[in-house]
Amino acid sequence: MRDDRTLDTQTTPGDLTGRSDDTPSTDRRTAFRASAAYARNLLHGPARARVALATGVLCCLGLAAVAQTQGESADAAARGEALTARAEATQRAEQDRPSRDADRAATSATPAADPDTDTRPTRKPRPVDPAPVVGLTEAQMENAEAIVRTGREMGVPRRALVIAVATAMQESNLYNYASGVLPESQNYPHQAIGWDHDSVGLFQQRPSSGWGPVRRLMEPEFATRQFLSALEQVPGWQRMRLTDAAQAVQISAYPEHYAKHEWRATKVVEAIVPSGK
């Protein structure tokens, strides 16, 4: 209500639905002026008219409050529906996630290697560590294993392993000898001391004859490599008797003595590397 004692135009939901966009604007202005004149007449009329006017105003206010409440309820219901729809969409996404993760895991899994197409190179079987045979001690058997192991690393034939073991049996009885004539040799690990000039090691090789440094010749692996390398330089050694092949390398004063060790050397090699391996 304004200060000029006229009523503000009250708009209710019923008024909105009853309106038509086709009604001319001049007709609406005419109707508004008529309503305003009627309201002024009521204000200046008798008390009964004023009471009627007040009652009408209250009714209009009540209808407006009801309409506002209904609008707020509709807005709340719409928001609730939106929240429910969002929660349902989130739940569906969570339910779909495990299946997607499982699909990705299945796709990225590395296929197992096909045993039929495995191209990895096969390793040569390593020599075993057998108990001593043919009456050898633990120390002698360990030295024989060092000879066989070194020969296998060099890739020499089995016959060369037997010749090497038989030669060491004759030269040092499969013990690593230092020399009493060469005190330096005694500074390195050894199992016995000999007095045959400057001969040292399993094969009694002489540093003065060009076999190598004293320190290296006292190593069973190095001494074996030196012997087998020299054996491979002998023409036709594979077809020789064992004692002749050994003598071609060692140049011993007793060339036939190597032959007596052949059967024992064969059994030792067989114990370390069984036939067929």
NORBEL-V478747 format. One record per run of one state. SS is the DSSP state (H for helix, E for strand, L for the rest). FROM is the first residue (numbers start at 1). LEN is the number of residues. Records with the same first field share a line. If there is no record, write none. Layout:
BEGIN
SS: FROM-LEN, FROM-LEN
END
This chain:
BEGIN
L: 1-12, 19-6, 45-2, 109-6, 118-20, 155-3, 173-4, 180-3, 188-4, 195-4, 201-4, 210-4, 218-2, 233-4, 240-2, 251-8, 273-5
H: 13-6, 25-20, 47-62, 115-3, 138-17, 158-15, 183-5, 207-3, 214-4, 220-13, 237-3, 242-9, 259-14
E: 177-3, 192-3, 199-2, 205-2
END
